[in-house]
Amino acid sequence: MGVTYRYFGAPDGATAARVPISMRPDELGGDELGQGGLFAKVKPETMAAMVLTGIEGIPLHKVPPLELVVLHPDYAVVKLPMTVVDPLRGIGEETVGAAAFIWSTVPDRGGPRDAFEVYRMLHEWQDFAERLHEAGHQLYCLVWP
């Protein structure tokens, strides 16, 4: 049984904490943007590290921790550092490609095949980051088994 990560935007932690959890995961509203959020298999700590190390060049040990907003027996809501959204906005193809390549060379990755997947995912994230920024929202992730 895997874990599901649903990234969404909210203006603050109090709003993020009220994400509806009574519905099935594929019906979850909760995204204040009205865009349905972003489902991913990528853990929020990995996403933060991918952006901050691959794009910003921050050493892995300097990546800030996630902030726990809600811990419930059935789910958790975490807030990603604000510094994760900003670097994704306005970067060019070369930067996205370089970040994807860097992450494809991490020992547990699958090389060039993974690089393309990471590249595609970073593009999805760029669009999501723009929407978050335009709405003035912060990045949160709902995690449930």
MDAnalysis code that builds the backbone (N, CA, C; Angstrom):
import MDAnalysis as mda
import numpy as np

u = mda.Universe.empty(435, n_residues=145, atom_resindex=np.repeat(np.arange(145), 3), trajectory=True)
u.add_TopologyAttr("name", ["N", "CA", "C"] * 145)
u.add_TopologyAttr("resid", np.arange(1, 146))
u.add_TopologyAttr("resname", ["MET", "GLY", "VAL", "THR", "TYR", "ARG", "TYR", "PHE", "GLY", "ALA", "PRO", "ASP", "GLY", "ALA", "THR", "ALA", "ALA", "ARG", "VAL", "PRO", "ILE", "SER", "MET", "ARG", "PRO", "ASP", "GLU", "LEU", "GLY", "GLY", "ASP", "GLU", "LEU", "GLY", "GLN", "GLY", "GLY", "LEU", "PHE", "ALA", "LYS", "VAL", "LYS", "PRO", "GLU", "THR", "MET", "ALA", "ALA", "MET", "VAL", "LEU", "THR", "GLY", "ILE", "GLU", "GLY", "ILE", "PRO", "LEU", "HIS", "LYS", "VAL", "PRO", "PRO", "LEU", "GLU", "LEU", "VAL", "VAL", "LEU", "HIS", "PRO", "ASP", "TYR", "ALA", "VAL", "VAL", "LYS", "LEU", "PRO", "MET", "THR", "VAL", "VAL", "ASP", "PRO", "LEU", "ARG", "GLY", "ILE", "GLY", "GLU", "GLU", "THR", "VAL", "GLY", "ALA", "ALA", "ALA", "PHE", "ILE", "TRP", "SER", "THR", "VAL", "PRO", "ASP", "ARG", "GLY", "GLY", "PRO", "ARG", "ASP", "ALA", "PHE", "GLU", "VAL", "TYR", "ARG", "MET", "LEU", "HIS", "GLU", "TRP", "GLN", "ASP", "PHE", "ALA", "GLU", "ARG", "LEU", "HIS", "GLU", "ALA", "GLY", "HIS", "GLN", "LEU", "TYR", "CYS", "LEU", "VAL", "TRP", "PRO"])
u.atoms.positions = np.array([
    [0.848, -1.182, 0.000],
    [0.000, 0.000, 0.000],
    [0.886, 1.236, 0.000],
    [0.650, 2.127, -0.952],
    [1.486, 3.308, -1.081],
    [0.936, 4.508, -0.347],
    [1.677, 5.557, -0.427],
    [1.280, 6.815, 0.190],
    [0.925, 7.787, -0.930],
    [-0.114, 8.583, -0.726],
    [-0.538, 9.561, -1.715],
    [-0.178, 10.956, -1.231],
    [0.345, 11.761, -2.152],
    [0.698, 13.143, -1.835],
    [-0.131, 14.055, -2.719],
    [-0.867, 14.941, -2.094],
    [-1.655, 15.904, -2.851],
    [-1.180, 17.296, -2.466],
    [-0.561, 17.975, -3.400],
    [-0.061, 19.316, -3.156],
    [-1.169, 20.309, -3.462],
    [-1.271, 21.314, -2.635],
    [-2.322, 22.311, -2.836],
    [-1.862, 23.647, -2.282],
    [-2.584, 24.691, -2.665],
    [-2.260, 26.018, -2.187],
    [-3.311, 26.511, -1.226],
    [-2.871, 27.234, -0.227],
    [-3.778, 27.856, 0.738],
    [-3.112, 29.143, 1.236],
    [-3.924, 30.119, 1.633],
    [-3.347, 31.390, 2.082],
    [-2.596, 31.285, 3.407],
    [-2.970, 30.307, 4.238],
    [-2.325, 30.179, 5.550],
    [-2.530, 28.781, 6.107],
    [-1.840, 28.504, 7.213],
    [-1.899, 27.183, 7.832],
    [-3.269, 26.812, 8.348],
    [-4.020, 27.795, 8.846],
    [-5.358, 27.506, 9.377],
    [-6.269, 27.005, 8.262],
    [-6.175, 27.629, 7.094],
    [-6.978, 27.193, 5.947],
    [-6.520, 25.813, 5.485],
    [-5.221, 25.616, 5.420],
    [-4.678, 24.326, 4.990],
    [-5.106, 23.202, 5.921],
    [-5.214, 23.501, 7.198],
    [-5.602, 22.484, 8.180],
    [-7.050, 22.034, 8.006],
    [-7.845, 22.845, 7.318],
    [-9.252, 22.498, 7.123],
    [-9.524, 21.771, 5.804],
    [-8.479, 21.305, 5.141],
    [-8.680, 20.566, 3.889],
    [-9.618, 19.401, 4.175],
    [-10.662, 19.261, 3.380],
    [-11.610, 18.175, 3.658],
    [-10.953, 16.808, 3.493],
    [-11.134, 15.972, 4.490],
    [-10.523, 14.640, 4.444],
    [-11.583, 13.548, 4.428],
    [-12.853, 13.959, 4.435],
    [-13.908, 12.953, 4.489],
    [-14.207, 12.349, 3.121],
    [-13.791, 13.030, 2.044],
    [-14.049, 12.528, 0.702],
    [-12.956, 11.573, 0.261],
    [-13.236, 10.839, -0.797],
    [-12.215, 9.972, -1.368],
    [-11.096, 10.861, -1.919],
    [-9.852, 10.367, -1.922],
    [-8.732, 11.183, -2.382],
    [-8.941, 11.827, -3.746],
    [-9.556, 11.096, -4.698],
    [-9.725, 11.657, -6.036],
    [-10.812, 12.722, -6.091],
    [-11.586, 12.875, -5.014],
    [-12.635, 13.897, -4.978],
    [-12.230, 15.106, -4.148],
    [-11.049, 15.052, -3.556],
    [-10.652, 16.112, -2.642],
    [-10.714, 17.482, -3.286],
    [-11.366, 18.376, -2.604],
    [-11.394, 19.767, -3.034],
    [-10.186, 20.428, -2.417],
    [-10.403, 21.271, -1.427],
    [-9.305, 21.787, -0.623],
    [-8.371, 22.766, -1.287],
    [-8.273, 22.732, -2.623],
    [-7.354, 23.647, -3.278],
    [-8.053, 24.968, -3.480],
    [-7.633, 25.960, -2.733],
    [-8.248, 27.280, -2.782],
    [-8.153, 27.908, -4.170],
    [-7.245, 27.364, -4.979],
    [-7.068, 27.901, -6.322],
    [-8.175, 27.448, -7.266],
    [-8.894, 26.424, -6.868],
    [-9.925, 25.898, -7.747],
    [-9.337, 25.114, -8.908],
    [-8.066, 24.776, -8.832],
    [-7.406, 24.062, -9.926],
    [-7.224, 22.574, -9.611],
    [-7.720, 22.142, -8.474],
    [-7.605, 20.722, -8.148],
    [-6.279, 20.286, -7.579],
    [-5.357, 21.212, -7.387],
    [-4.085, 20.833, -6.789],
    [-3.252, 19.972, -7.702],
    [-2.317, 19.274, -7.126],
    [-1.390, 18.463, -7.893],
    [-1.127, 17.177, -7.126],
    [-1.461, 16.053, -7.727],
    [-1.158, 14.762, -7.127],
    [0.224, 14.341, -7.602],
    [1.010, 13.738, -6.737],
    [2.340, 13.275, -7.129],
    [2.738, 12.082, -6.284],
    [3.653, 11.290, -6.829],
    [4.229, 10.179, -6.074],
    [5.472, 10.649, -5.328],
    [5.838, 11.902, -5.554],
    [7.070, 12.438, -4.974],
    [6.812, 12.988, -3.575],
    [7.599, 12.511, -2.619],
    [7.462, 12.975, -1.240],
    [7.749, 14.470, -1.163],
    [7.054, 15.192, -0.271],
    [7.280, 16.637, -0.176],
    [8.722, 17.005, 0.172],
    [9.369, 16.202, 1.018],
    [10.763, 16.520, 1.357],
    [11.677, 16.326, 0.143],
    [11.339, 15.354, -0.711],
    [12.111, 15.149, -1.934],
    [11.882, 16.298, -2.898],
    [10.615, 16.735, -2.990],
    [10.298, 17.847, -3.884],
    [11.055, 19.102, -3.463],
    [11.035, 19.394, -2.165],
    [11.747, 20.570, -1.659],
    [13.240, 20.458, -1.971],
    [13.819, 19.276, -1.726],
    [15.247, 19.076, -1.972],
    [15.567, 19.182, -3.462],
    [14.690, 18.648, -4.311],
    [14.914, 18.680, -5.749],
    [15.010, 20.117, -6.265],
    [14.114, 20.963, -5.814],
    [14.110, 22.357, -6.253],
    [15.283, 23.119, -5.649],
    [15.460, 22.975, -4.344],
    [16.466, 23.788, -3.665],
    [17.902, 23.380, -3.986],
    [18.135, 22.091, -4.218],
    [19.501, 21.675, -4.574],
    [19.720, 21.769, -6.079],
    [18.762, 21.276, -6.874],
    [18.930, 21.224, -8.325],
    [18.818, 22.568, -9.011],
    [18.013, 23.459, -8.488],
    [17.803, 24.759, -9.134],
    [18.518, 25.879, -8.379],
    [18.408, 25.870, -7.067],
    [19.003, 26.934, -6.260],
    [20.457, 26.670, -5.864],
    [20.878, 25.404, -5.986],
    [22.256, 25.073, -5.652],
    [22.548, 25.026, -4.162],
    [21.512, 24.900, -3.363],
    [21.687, 24.820, -1.904],
    [22.170, 23.413, -1.539],
    [23.178, 23.285, -0.687],
    [23.611, 21.941, -0.269],
    [22.459, 21.211, 0.435],
    [22.404, 19.906, 0.213],
    [21.295, 19.106, 0.742],
    [21.102, 19.286, 2.249],
    [22.194, 19.388, 3.000],
    [22.070, 19.511, 4.450],
    [21.533, 20.882, 4.888],
    [21.428, 21.829, 3.946],
    [20.911, 23.163, 4.272],
    [19.437, 23.335, 3.878],
    [18.838, 22.292, 3.282],
    [17.429, 22.370, 2.881],
    [16.576, 22.440, 4.147],
    [15.726, 23.480, 4.269],
    [14.941, 23.619, 5.499],
    [13.917, 22.490, 5.658],
    [13.589, 22.155, 6.894],
    [12.624, 21.073, 7.127],
    [11.205, 21.522, 6.775],
    [10.345, 20.538, 6.601],
    [8.937, 20.823, 6.367],
    [8.295, 21.190, 7.695],
    [7.233, 21.958, 7.615],
    [6.503, 22.346, 8.821],
    [5.237, 21.501, 8.907],
    [5.066, 20.802, 10.007],
    [3.870, 19.972, 10.196],
    [2.697, 20.863, 10.604],
    [1.633, 20.832, 9.831],
    [0.461, 21.654, 10.114],
    [-0.574, 20.840, 10.880],
    [-0.821, 19.615, 10.431],
    [-1.786, 18.727, 11.086],
    [-1.214, 17.317, 11.083],
    [-1.295, 16.650, 12.209],
    [-0.965, 15.235, 12.277],
    [-2.188, 14.534, 12.832],
    [-2.789, 13.697, 12.019],
    [-4.026, 13.008, 12.349],
    [-3.743, 11.522, 12.152],
    [-4.444, 10.617, 12.829],
    [-4.177, 9.186, 12.619],
    [-4.322, 8.746, 11.155],
    [-5.173, 9.438, 10.390],
    [-5.424, 9.033, 9.004],
    [-4.703, 9.858, 7.954],
    [-4.142, 10.989, 8.309],
    [-3.502, 11.865, 7.323],
    [-2.613, 12.877, 8.018],
    [-1.845, 13.582, 7.218],
    [-1.034, 14.689, 7.730],
    [-1.058, 15.799, 6.688],
    [-0.900, 17.025, 7.143],
    [-0.741, 18.165, 6.245],
    [0.581, 18.824, 6.612],
    [1.438, 18.996, 5.600],
    [2.718, 19.648, 5.835],
    [2.836, 20.867, 4.940],
    [3.609, 21.840, 5.405],
    [3.865, 23.052, 4.632],
    [5.297, 22.977, 4.115],
    [5.452, 23.205, 2.829],
    [6.785, 23.239, 2.250],
    [7.344, 24.646, 2.405],
    [8.674, 24.777, 2.461],
    [9.259, 26.113, 2.593],
    [8.835, 27.011, 1.432],
    [8.586, 28.284, 1.700],
    [8.211, 29.223, 0.644],
    [9.278, 29.278, -0.441],
    [10.498, 29.009, -0.070],
    [11.596, 29.067, -1.036],
    [11.495, 27.985, -2.109],
    [10.535, 27.067, -1.996],
    [10.374, 26.020, -3.004],
    [9.590, 26.535, -4.208],
    [8.642, 27.419, -3.990],
    [7.794, 27.895, -5.085],
    [8.516, 28.923, -5.949],
    [9.160, 29.881, -5.323],
    [9.777, 30.984, -6.069],
    [10.804, 30.556, -7.129],
    [11.726, 29.630, -6.825],
    [12.714, 29.272, -7.849],
    [12.108, 28.642, -9.102],
    [10.925, 28.048, -8.978],
    [10.304, 27.405, -10.133],
    [9.709, 28.396, -11.115],
    [9.416, 29.584, -10.637],
    [8.777, 30.576, -11.493],
    [9.818, 31.279, -12.359],
    [9.553, 31.330, -13.632],
    [10.394, 32.112, -14.519],
    [11.736, 31.498, -14.888],
    [11.984, 30.235, -14.556],
    [13.246, 29.627, -14.978],
    [13.084, 29.096, -16.397],
    [14.185, 29.031, -17.107],
    [14.153, 28.591, -18.499],
    [14.348, 27.097, -18.664],
    [14.256, 26.682, -19.922],
    [14.404, 25.265, -20.282],
    [15.741, 24.689, -19.824],
    [16.810, 25.483, -19.980],
    [18.137, 24.987, -19.620],
    [18.215, 24.643, -18.140],
    [17.627, 25.503, -17.311],
    [17.665, 25.275, -15.862],
    [16.839, 24.050, -15.489],
    [15.667, 23.918, -16.107],
    [14.819, 22.749, -15.836],
    [15.539, 21.481, -16.277],
    [16.146, 21.525, -17.464],
    [16.878, 20.363, -17.971],
    [18.056, 19.993, -17.090],
    [18.787, 20.995, -16.627],
    [19.946, 20.741, -15.762],
    [19.504, 20.136, -14.435],
    [18.432, 20.669, -13.852],
    [17.925, 20.128, -12.580],
    [17.464, 18.683, -12.758],
    [16.793, 18.410, -13.871],
    [16.329, 17.044, -14.139],
    [17.519, 16.100, -14.289],
    [18.557, 16.556, -14.982],
    [19.743, 15.718, -15.164],
    [20.425, 15.451, -13.825],
    [20.580, 16.504, -13.011],
    [21.207, 16.355, -11.698],
    [20.469, 15.293, -10.882],
    [19.130, 15.385, -10.880],
    [18.369, 14.427, -10.081],
    [18.339, 13.035, -10.663],
    [18.565, 12.913, -11.973],
    [18.608, 11.570, -12.568],
    [19.910, 10.853, -12.238],
    [20.925, 11.593, -11.776],
    [22.207, 10.974, -11.445],
    [22.310, 10.572, -9.976],
    [21.296, 10.909, -9.173],
    [21.286, 10.490, -7.771],
    [21.283, 8.954, -7.762],
    [22.071, 8.316, -6.877],
    [22.259, 6.861, -6.939],
    [21.007, 5.993, -7.093],
    [19.890, 6.352, -6.470],
    [18.727, 5.458, -6.565],
    [17.834, 5.777, -7.770],
    [18.277, 6.631, -8.675],
    [17.494, 6.990, -9.855],
    [17.876, 6.101, -11.041],
    [17.070, 6.166, -12.083],
    [17.283, 5.286, -13.233],
    [17.974, 5.914, -14.417],
    [18.711, 6.989, -14.244],
    [19.460, 7.587, -15.339],
    [18.605, 8.391, -16.304],
    [18.953, 8.372, -17.601],
    [18.279, 9.224, -18.591],
    [16.752, 9.084, -18.637],
    [16.263, 7.883, -18.444],
    [14.807, 7.691, -18.445],
    [14.180, 8.514, -17.317],
    [14.809, 8.476, -16.163],
    [14.341, 9.266, -15.031],
    [14.464, 10.761, -15.301],
    [15.511, 11.154, -16.015],
    [15.726, 12.578, -16.297],
    [14.528, 13.149, -17.046],
    [13.997, 12.395, -18.008],
    [12.846, 12.894, -18.766],
    [11.617, 13.018, -17.867],
    [11.415, 12.034, -16.998],
    [10.274, 12.083, -16.071],
    [10.387, 13.276, -15.129],
    [11.583, 13.513, -14.601],
    [11.804, 14.647, -13.700],
    [11.591, 15.954, -14.463],
    [12.068, 16.007, -15.696],
    [11.901, 17.197, -16.538],
    [10.408, 17.511, -16.728],
    [9.640, 16.482, -17.071],
    [8.198, 16.656, -17.281],
    [7.513, 17.106, -15.986],
    [7.919, 16.495, -14.881],
    [7.337, 16.834, -13.592],
    [7.667, 18.279, -13.194],
    [8.898, 18.707, -13.427],
    [9.280, 20.079, -13.087],
    [8.470, 21.090, -13.899],
    [8.132, 20.738, -15.132],
    [7.283, 21.626, -15.928],
    [5.878, 21.738, -15.326],
    [5.338, 20.610, -14.877],
    [4.028, 20.639, -14.194],
    [4.123, 21.517, -12.962],
    [5.229, 21.370, -12.241],
    [5.431, 22.149, -11.028],
    [5.587, 23.632, -11.316],
    [6.189, 23.964, -12.464],
    [6.326, 25.376, -12.835],
    [4.952, 26.016, -12.972],
    [4.059, 25.337, -13.676],
    [2.700, 25.851, -13.875],
    [1.994, 26.007, -12.531],
    [2.148, 25.006, -11.680],
    [1.528, 25.030, -10.353],
    [2.086, 26.184, -9.520],
    [3.398, 26.400, -9.592],
    [4.048, 27.482, -8.838],
    [3.524, 28.847, -9.288],
    [3.291, 29.004, -10.589],
    [2.737, 30.263, -11.108],
    [1.344, 30.511, -10.533],
    [0.521, 29.471, -10.528],
    [-0.844, 29.610, -9.999],
    [-0.822, 29.951, -8.510],
    [0.059, 29.294, -7.766],
    [0.176, 29.584, -6.333],
    [0.574, 31.040, -6.117],
    [1.567, 31.476, -6.871],
    [2.067, 32.840, -6.729],
    [0.978, 33.870, -7.057],
    [0.277, 33.635, -8.171],
    [-0.776, 34.565, -8.590],
    [-1.879, 34.675, -7.543],
    [-2.151, 33.580, -6.853],
    [-3.197, 33.589, -5.824],
    [-2.664, 34.059, -4.471],
    [-1.352, 34.251, -4.362],
    [-0.758, 34.654, -3.091],
    [-0.786, 33.541, -2.055],
    [-0.730, 32.298, -2.535],
    [-0.834, 31.150, -1.642],
    [0.506, 30.510, -1.342],
    [0.510, 29.731, -0.269],
    [1.681, 28.968, 0.129],
    [1.470, 27.517, -0.288],
    [2.548, 26.764, -0.309],
    [2.512, 25.372, -0.774],
    [2.372, 24.405, 0.397],
    [1.341, 23.560, 0.311],
    [1.083, 22.554, 1.334],
    [0.963, 21.182, 0.663],
    [1.080, 20.152, 1.464],
    [0.894, 18.802, 0.954],
    [0.077, 17.989, 1.947],
    [-0.956, 17.354, 1.419],
    [-1.790, 16.435, 2.197],
    [-1.245, 15.042, 1.937],
    [-0.935, 14.318, 2.997],
    [-0.314, 12.991, 2.896],
    [-1.246, 11.986, 3.555],
    [-1.563, 10.916, 2.841],
    [-2.364, 9.866, 3.466],
    [-2.036, 8.526, 2.848],
    [-2.224, 7.442, 3.612],
    [-1.909, 6.102, 3.101],
    [-2.981, 5.623, 2.136],
])
